[in-house]
Amino acid sequence: MALRLITFDLDNTLWPVDEVIRRAERATSDWIAERHPDAAAALTAERIRAVRDRLVREHPDYLNNLTRLRRDAMAETFLEAGFADREARHIAADAFQIFHEARNRVTFFPGALEVLETLADSYALGALSNGNSDLKRVGIDDLFVFHHSAESVGRRKPEPDMFHAALRSAGVPAEQALHVGDHPVEDVDAARRHGFQAVWANLIDLDWPADLDRPDHHIHHLRELTDLLPLLDN
């Protein structure tokens, strides 16, 4: 069947994410130090990481909402440092807005925008992400028919919920859908199991897990996707 829908993961598929997160965390720390110096001492990276790990152990569902996890981890850190509940949560909420603004200032992989613009003329494009990026803030929301996330759907990949939501949004069967992503389990293997075709976008030189069947198609540069599509679109 002819291909009608192409869905993309975002982080480490359209842009490298690690440095984005580091910059966003630095911006958040600088803002807290300037606006709430008494709170800054409590918000070390090590303490935040420890609180986040504890929250996830106690409530695994936090992984379906990384916004809530980061915001609550900051609030819990302030509470542990002796801040009153209302003040802790107020500072954490404001600090998250600083983080989120910086988190959406990304640098695309070479060719990413050109590929998206080209594909948007012929296919419905969708975004499927476990993260909390905002396509409008990133500046590419006009290229996508929809954006589903673990936060909006309620379950993260590799669960089927996000893939099923994509098919409903586009009004196509899985046989006419292709997913492009960097994660071997959450993107490629999940897409295959849920009926999509899949392309492994290995733009950051990951190793493929030995216990998974290797993908039929993989790319090291997003421009390779346009050359690969004639093999998939039939």
TIRO-313540 format. One record per residue (C-alpha): residue number from 1; residue in three letters; chain; x, y, z. Coordinates in steps of 0.25 Angstrom, whole numbers, always signed. Each point is the difference from the previous one (the first is absolute). Example, Ala and Ser with C-alpha at 12.3 -4.5 7.8 and 13.67 -1.06 7.14 Angstrom:
<rs>
 resi resn chain     x     y     z
    1  Ala     A   +49   -18   +31
    2  Ser     A    +6   +14    -2
</rs>
This chain:
<rs>
 resi resn chain     x     y     z
    1  Met     A    +0    +0    +0
    2  Ala     A    +5   +14    -3
    3  Leu     A    +6    +7   +12
    4  Arg     A    -8   +12    +5
    5  Leu     A    +5    +3   +14
    6  Ile     A   +14    +2    +5
    7  Thr     A    +2    +2   +15
    8  Phe     A   +13    +5    +6
    9  Asp     A    +6    -1   +14
   10  Leu     A    +6   +13    +4
   11  Asp     A   +12    +0   +10
   12  Asn     A   +12    -6    -7
   13  Thr     A    -8    -2   -13
   14  Leu     A    -2   +14    -5
   15  Trp     A   +10    +7   +10
   16  Pro     A   +11    -5   +10
   17  Val     A    -6    +1   +14
   18  Asp     A   +11    -1   +10
   19  Glu     A    +6   +13    -1
   20  Val     A   -14    +7    -1
   21  Ile     A    -4    -6   +14
   22  Arg     A   +14    +4    +6
   23  Arg     A    -2   +14    -5
   24  Ala     A   -15    +0    +5
   25  Glu     A    +5    -5   +14
   26  Arg     A   +11   +11    +1
   27  Ala     A   -11   +11    -4
   28  Thr     A    -9    -5   +11
   29  Ser     A   +11    +0   +10
   30  Asp     A    +5   +14    -4
   31  Trp     A   -15    +5    +1
   32  Ile     A    -2    -6   +14
   33  Ala     A   +14    +5    +5
   34  Glu     A    -4   +14    -5
   35  Arg     A   -15    +0    +5
   36  His     A    +1    -9   +12
   37  Pro     A   +14    -1    +5
   38  Asp     A    -5    -6   +13
   39  Ala     A    -6   -12    -9
   40  Ala     A   +13    -1    -9
   41  Ala     A    +8    -8   +10
   42  Ala     A   -11   -11    +1
   43  Leu     A    -1    -2   -15
   44  Thr     A   +13    -7    -3
   45  Ala     A    +0    -9   -12
   46  Glu     A    +3   -12    +9
   47  Arg     A   -11    +3   +10
   48  Ile     A   -10    +2   -12
   49  Arg     A    +4   -13    -6
   50  Ala     A    -1    -8   +13
   51  Val     A   -14    +5    +2
   52  Arg     A    -4    -3   -14
   53  Asp     A    +5   -14    +1
   54  Arg     A    -8    -2   +13
   55  Leu     A   -13    +6    -6
   56  Val     A    +1   -10   -12
   57  Arg     A    +3   -12   +10
   58  Glu     A   -12    +4    +8
   59  His     A    -9    +4   -12
   60  Pro     A    +4    -6   -13
   61  Asp     A   -11    +7    -7
   62  Tyr     A    +8   +13    +1
   63  Leu     A    +8    -5   -12
   64  Asn     A   -13    +3    -8
   65  Asn     A    +1   +15    +4
   66  Leu     A   +14    +5    +0
   67  Thr     A    -6   +14    +2
   68  Arg     A    -6    -4   +13
   69  Leu     A   +12    -8    +4
   70  Arg     A   +10   +12    -2
   71  Arg     A    -9   +10    +7
   72  Asp     A    -3    -9   +12
   73  Ala     A   +14    -4    +1
   74  Met     A    +4   +14    +2
   75  Ala     A   -11    +3   +10
   76  Glu     A    +3   -12    +8
   77  Thr     A   +15    +4    +1
   78  Phe     A    -5   +14    +5
   79  Leu     A    -9    -7   +10
   80  Glu     A   +11    -9    +5
   81  Ala     A    +9   +13    +2
   82  Gly     A   -11    +6    +9
   83  Phe     A    -8    +8    -9
   84  Ala     A   -15    +1    +2
   85  Asp     A    -9    -8    -9
   86  Arg     A    -6   +12    -7
   87  Glu     A   +13    +7    -2
   88  Ala     A    +7   -12    -5
   89  Arg     A   -10    -4   -10
   90  His     A    -1   +15    -5
   91  Ile     A   +15    +1    -2
   92  Ala     A    +0   -14    -7
   93  Ala     A   -11    +4   -10
   94  Asp     A    +7   +13    -4
   95  Ala     A   +13    -7    -1
   96  Phe     A    -6   -10    -9
   97  Gln     A    -5   +11   -10
   98  Ile     A   +15    +4    -1
   99  Phe     A    +4   -14    -2
  100  His     A   -11    -2   -11
  101  Glu     A    +3   +12    -8
  102  Ala     A   +15    -4    -1
  103  Arg     A    -3   -14    -2
  104  Asn     A    -7    +4   -13
  105  Arg     A   +12    +8    -6
  106  Val     A    +5   -12    -8
  107  Thr     A   +10    -1   -11
  108  Phe     A    -5    -9   -11
  109  Phe     A    +8   -11    -6
  110  Pro     A    +6    +4   -14
  111  Gly     A   -11    -1   -10
  112  Ala     A   -11    -3   +10
  113  Leu     A    -9   +12    -4
  114  Glu     A    +2    -1   -15
  115  Val     A    -4   -15    +1
  116  Leu     A   -13    +3    +8
  117  Glu     A    -4   +11    -9
  118  Thr     A    +2    -9   -12
  119  Leu     A    -8   -11    +6
  120  Ala     A   -11    +8    +5
  121  Asp     A    -4    +3   -14
  122  Ser     A    -3   -15    -3
  123  Tyr     A    -3    -6   +14
  124  Ala     A    -7    +3   +13
  125  Leu     A   +11    +2   +10
  126  Gly     A    -2    -3   +15
  127  Ala     A    +9    +1   +12
  128  Leu     A    +1   -11   +11
  129  Ser     A    +8    +3   +12
  130  Asn     A    +2    -5   +14
  131  Gly     A    +6   +14    +3
  132  Asn     A    -6   +13    +3
  133  Ser     A    +4    +9   -12
  134  Asp     A   -10   +10    -6
  135  Leu     A    +0    +0   -15
  136  Lys     A    -6   +14    +0
  137  Arg     A   +12    +6    +8
  138  Val     A   +10    -8    -8
  139  Gly     A    -6    +6   -12
  140  Ile     A    -5   -12    -9
  141  Asp     A   -14    -2    +5
  142  Asp     A    -5    +4   -14
  143  Leu     A    +7   -12    -7
  144  Phe     A    -8   -10    +9
  145  Val     A   -14    -4    +0
  146  Phe     A    +1    -5   +14
  147  His     A    +9    -1   +12
  148  His     A    -2   -11   +10
  149  Ser     A    +8    -2   +12
  150  Ala     A    +1    -9   +13
  151  Glu     A    -6   +12    +7
  152  Ser     A   -12    +2    -9
  153  Val     A    -3   -14    -2
  154  Gly     A    +3    -6   +14
  155  Arg     A   +10   -11    -4
  156  Arg     A   +14    +1    -6
  157  Lys     A    +6    -8   -11
  158  Pro     A    +2   -12    -2
  159  Glu     A   -15    -2    +5
  160  Pro     A   -10    +0   -12
  161  Asp     A    -8   +12    +5
  162  Met     A    +8   +11    -8
  163  Phe     A    +0    -8   -13
  164  His     A   -14    -3    +1
  165  Ala     A    -3   +15    +2
  166  Ala     A    +8    +4   -12
  167  Leu     A    -8   -10    -9
  168  Arg     A   -13    +6    +6
  169  Ser     A    +5   +15    -3
  170  Ala     A    +4    -3   -14
  171  Gly     A   -11    -9    -3
  172  Val     A    +9   -11    -6
  173  Pro     A    +2   -15    +2
  174  Ala     A   +14    -4    +6
  175  Glu     A    +4    -6   -13
  176  Gln     A    +0   +14    -6
  177  Ala     A    +9    +6   +11
  178  Leu     A   +15    +1    +2
  179  His     A    +7    +4   +13
  180  Val     A   +14    +6    +1
  181  Gly     A    +7    +0   +13
  182  Asp     A   +13    -1    +7
  183  His     A    -3   -10   +11
  184  Pro     A    +1   -15    -3
  185  Val     A   -11    -4   +10
  186  Glu     A    -9   +12    +1
  187  Asp     A    +0    +4   -14
  188  Val     A    +4   -11   -10
  189  Asp     A    -4   -13    +7
  190  Ala     A   -12    +7    +5
  191  Ala     A    -5    +5   -13
  192  Arg     A    +3   -14    -7
  193  Arg     A    -9    -7   +11
  194  His     A   -11   +10    -2
  195  Gly     A    -1    -2   -15
  196  Phe     A    +8   +12    -5
  197  Gln     A   +12    -1    -9
  198  Ala     A   +12    +6    +7
  199  Val     A   +13    +7    -3
  200  Trp     A   +11    +0   +10
  201  Ala     A    +6   +15    +0
  202  Asn     A   +13    -3    +6
  203  Leu     A    +6   +14    -1
  204  Ile     A    +7    -1   +14
  205  Asp     A    +7   -13    -3
  206  Leu     A    -7    -9    +9
  207  Asp     A    +3   -15    +1
  208  Trp     A   -12    -9    -4
  209  Pro     A    -4   -10   +12
  210  Ala     A    +5   -14    -2
  211  Asp     A   -14    -6    +5
  212  Leu     A    -8    +8   -11
  213  Asp     A    -2    -4   -15
  214  Arg     A    +8   +11    -8
  215  Pro     A    -9   +10    -7
  216  Asp     A    -2    -2   -15
  217  His     A    +3   +15    -2
  218  His     A    +9   +10    +7
  219  Ile     A    +6   +13    -3
  220  His     A   +12    +8    +5
  221  His     A    -5   +13    -6
  222  Leu     A   -14    +5    -1
  223  Arg     A    +2    +4   -15
  224  Glu     A    +1   -15    -3
  225  Leu     A   -14    -2    +4
  226  Thr     A    -5    +7   -13
  227  Asp     A    +8   -10    -8
  228  Leu     A    -5   -12    +8
  229  Leu     A   -15    +3    -1
  230  Pro     A    -2    -5   -14
  231  Leu     A    +3   -14    +6
  232  Leu     A   -10    +1   +11
  233  Asp     A   -11    +8    -8
  234  Asn     A    -7   -11    -9
</rs>
